[in-house]
Structure formats: C-alpha cells, structure tokens
Amino acid sequence: MNRSGSLRNKKFGGFGSSSNGSGGHKRFSFASLRNTPRRADLSAAMYTLIKTENTVVNAYEAAAHAMQSVAQQLSEWGANAEDDHLSDISDKLGVLITELAEVEENFASEIEESRVTLKQIRNTEASVQPSRDNRQKLIDQIHALKGKEPQSPKLVELEQHLVRAEAESLVAEAQLTNIQRHALKETYLLHFAAVIERSEKSLILADHGRRILELLDDTPVVPGDQPAEYRNEAAAKQVLLDAESDLQAWQPKPYNAGGSKLAPNLLPTEDSTNTAPASTTGAESQLAAPVDRS
C-alpha cells in the first residue's frame, strides 16, 4: 500500500480492498420479463442470458475504469486550485473514489464467476436436446406408420427403439432438472453475495468520504479576507487509515444454503437417496461432462 495516501505523481496501490475473491427506462414488471418468443433449441434462452450477463459484467468494468479516471482528475484539479484546503481534500477524496472503483471491479469479477456457473445449465440443456429430438422423431414415425401400415413389422422395431429412448430420456431429464435447480441456486447465491459485499464496502468508503468532507472549511470569505490556514492534513490522512482498517476487517456474513447433493453424474448422491437410478444406457456418461461451448 502507498502510505502517502495520495494519487499525485505516483500510482496509488489502494487499500487491498479487493477480495479474492433515471429516467426514461421502462418500469419493472414481471409480465415484461417473459415476452420473448420461445425457440426450439432448449439451450437458446440460457445462451442468450449468459451473453447478456457478459454485457453487464463489461458495463461494471467500464464504470470502474471511468471512476479511476474521475479520481485522478479530481486530484489533479485540486492540485491546481491554489488552495491548500481544496488540494488536500480533493486528493484524499480521489483516493477513496479509487477504492470505490476497485470495489466495482471486484464486483464485476464476482458476477463473471457466477455467470460461468450458468454455463452448466446451458451445456446440460444442449446435451439433453438430442435425446428429446430422437424420442419425438420416433413417436412421429410410429404415429405415421400406424396410419399407413398398422401391421408393418417395422412398427415393432420402432416401438422397441422408443422404449430404449424413453429409458434414456428419464435419466437425461432427471439430470437436467437437477442441474437447473442446483446451478441456478449456486449462481444467484454467488451473485447476491457479491451485491452484499459491494454494498457494504461502498458504504464503508462513503462514510469515510463524508468524514473527509467534514474537514473542509467552506465558511464564506469576504473580499480582502485571508482564508484560515489548513490544519487538517493529518486528520484527513487518519480517515484514509481508518477506511483501510475497516475494509481489511470486513468479513462476509455466513449463510448456509445447504450443501450440494449431486454426484458428478448429476444424479443424487448415495447418501441422499436409497433408490438406485434407472439404467443409463450411455446417457448418463453423455450428460455428466457436457462440453463448454462459450
């Protein structure tokens, strides 16, 4: 950390606050969220959602970079103001705004992490689609053949294929349901945890920002009077040290949403059920490790 607590003539390293972790817009309504047309591809909607989330991540990253520029420009303006009060206060505010930018950048990173979890849903949906298509194709063929040649020996063969396809479909649909619920929960637990961290750290910095501003004497002066000498440089620096300490002491609140009960094959673990899964006939291995097509 740069202990000078200034943005001028050096790169301020920050407090280490990052964890490794208006008008014119449409009013929110639940009805407005489901007006998009349905598409045949099962994974199409999730694919679109993941792409849109990426746009959100990019927007937060852009905002963070813009805030860093604002902080630097504010500090430079104060340095040229020929006023010791403005010079020091603007510089200290720039340091806090830089920290706010780091909080924003960290938030974007954590939203990206939660977005990656959604890909588990998309990939599994993409893997299930061929199973659904094959089952529907067999049903259509059987229906058509019954209308044309109800005594055809091919009808028995198609019905046997359908029985096997439905057995595979049972496993595939169970895996799909499991991963949809599990990954959705995991995604938005990560998302809301990031929102809480961003909010609480921003509140810490905003509170200390107001403390900095309280050190700025804005008593009006009359022509000919000399402004009071600035004597708050040490106090302003202490505010930055307090902000650093509060950020380092911040800890996420524990929240237990229940552990995962899914095995790697996306079916319940042995300790969560005594019921043996149906024969997979290859479907289980097909869906257990779907390919990530980002």
N, C-alpha and C positions, 0 to 999 in steps of 0.2 A: 504494500500500500504506500502511496505517496503521502507522507505525513505533513507536507506543507498545506494540504487541503486546498490547492489552487489549480485552476485549469490553464494558467498563463505560462507560455514558453516551455511547456512540458506536457507529456501525456499523463493524465491522471488515471491511475490504475483502478480506482474505485475501492469500495469497502469489502469486496469479495462477497457481495450480497447474493450473487447468483448461486442457486443450488444446483447440485448435480442431479445433480438433479437441478336531426334537427328538423329541422322542419323539412317537409316535402316528401318524406318517406311514407309508405303505406302503413296503416295501423296494423298491429299484430292481431291475427285471428287464427283459431285452429282450422277453420274452413279453408283459409288461404294456403295452408301447408300441403293440401292433398289434391290440388287441381292439376298436377302434372299427369300427362297421359301414361297409361300402363304400357310397357313394352314386353315383347315376347321373351327376351333374354332375362333369365331370373336374376343375373348379377348386374344388369344395366343400371338399376336405381342406385345400388350401393356404389357402383363405379362412379356415377355422377356425384354422389355425396362426398366420396373421397377426394375427387377433383376440386369440389367447391371448398372443402376444408383446407385444401392446399392453398387456395386463393386467400382464405382467412389468415393462414399462417404467414403468407407473404406480406399481407397488409400490416400485421403486427410487427414484422421485422422491419418494414419500411417506416412505420411510425417510430420504432426505436431508433433507427438511424437518423430520422429527422429531429427527434428530441435531443440527440447528441449534438447535432448542429446548432440547435437553439441554445443549448447550454454554453457552447463555445462562443457563439455570437453575443450572448448576454454578458459573458465575462469580458469579452473584448470591448463591448460598448462601455462598460463600467470603467475599464482601464483608461479610456479616452475622455471620460466625463470631467476630469479636473476637479473631482470632489472625492475626498477620502472616504466619506460615508458610502457613496454610491459604488466606489471602486471595490471596497472590501465586501460589501453586502452582495453586490451582483456576482462577484467571484464565488462566494460561498453558495449562493443560490444555484449557480451553474454547476457546482459540484453535486448538489442534491438532485438536480434535474438529470445529470449524467447517471446517477444511481437509479433514478426512475426509469431511464432508458434501458439500463441493464435488467431491471425487473421485467420490463416489457419484452426484452429479447429472450429472457429465460422463459417467460410465459409462452412465447411463440414456439420455443423448443419443446416445451412440455405438451403443447397442443399437437405438435408434429408427432410426438411419441404416441399420443392417444389415437391419432389418425392412422398410424401404422397398424394398430390393433384391429381397426375396422377391415383391413385387408384380409383378415382371417375369414370374416363373413363373406366378403366378395369372392375369395378363392374357393370356398366351400360351395357357395351358390353356383359358381361356374362348373364345379365338378359334378354337382347334382343334376344340372340341366340335361346332359346326355342321357342319364338314366330315365328322367321324366319323358324326354323325347322318344326314347326307344319303347317305353311302355305304352305311350299314346299311339305310336305308329303300329304296334302290334294290335291294340284294341281296334284301331281303324281298319286294319287289314282283316281281322276276324269279322267285324261287322259287315264289311263289303263282301267277303266271301260267303257269309251266311245268306246274304241276299241273292247272290248269283248261283252258288253251288253249295247248298246246305249239307250235301253228302260227301263233299270233297275230302279225301284222306289228308290233304294239306291242312285242313281245319284242325285236326288233332295235333299236328305238329306245331301249328301256330299257338294253340292253347297251352301246350307244354312250355313253349318259349315264354308265354305270358306269365305262367306260374313262376318260372325262374326269375323273370324280370320283376315281378311284384315282390318276390322274396328279397331281391337285391334292393328294391326301392324302399322296403321297410327299414333296412339298415341305413340307407342313404338319407331318408327323410328324418330319421331319429338323430343322426349326426348333424344334419342341417339345423334342426330345432335346437339342439344342444349348443352348437357353436354360435348361433344367432343370439341366444339369450346370454350366454356366458361372455362373449366378446362385446356385446352392446353394454352390458353392465360394467365390464372392466374398462372399456373406452371412456365412458362418461364418469366413472369414479375418478379416473386419471384427470379428465377434463375439469371436473368441479374442484378437485384438489388443487389444480393449477390456478383456477379462478380465485380460490380462497387465499392461496399463497400470494398471488399478485395483489389482491385487495389489501391484505394485512400489511404487506411490506410497503405498499404505496401509502397506506395510512400512517405508518411509522415515519416515512420520509416527509409526508405532507405536514404532520405535526411539528417536526423539527424545522421544516421550511417556515412555518408561521413563527417559530421561536426566533429564527434569523431575522425575519421582518420586524419583529418587535424591537430589535436592536437599532433599527434605522429611525433616526430622529427626523420626523417630517414636519416639525414645527415651522410655520411660515416665517420668513425673514422679510424685513422691510429694506428698501434700498439704502445702501450705505452700511448696513449691519454686517458683521462677520459671523458666518455660521459657527456653531460651537465645535470645538475640537473633537475629532473622532477618538473615542476611547474604548470601543467595544471589539477590537480585533481579537483579543484573547477570548472573550466571551463567545464570539462567533465561531472561533476555531473549536471551542469546547462543545458547541452544539453539534459540529460535524463528528467529533469523537463520540458523543452520546448516540448519534444516529448510527455510527459504525457498530457500537456496542449492542444497540437494540437489534440491529439486523443480524448480527452474529448470534445473538441469544434466541432468535426466532426459531420455533420448532413447530412442525405441523401437528395439528390435533389428531390423536389416534382415532381411527374409525374402522370398525370391524364390520365388513360387509359379508363375511363368510368366505371360507376358502374354496378354491376350485375343487369340484368333484368329478372332473372329466379326466379320463385316461387319454394317453396320446392318440388313441383311435377315435376320439371324440364321443365315446360312449361312457356311461357311468363307471367309476372305479369299483373294484370288487368289494371294498368296504362300505360302499353306499347302496349296494343292492345285492340281493342273493339270487336274482333272476339272471340266468345265463342269456346272453344276446343270441339272436337268431343267426343262422349260418350266413356268412357274408358273401360267399362265392366270389370273392375277389373285390367286392365293392368296398369293403372296409379299408383295405390297403390303398385303394384308389383315392379315398377321401381323407385318409389320415394325414397325408402330407401334400396338400394341394400346392401347385406351383404359383409363385408370386409373380403375376404379370402387371407390374407397376405401370 
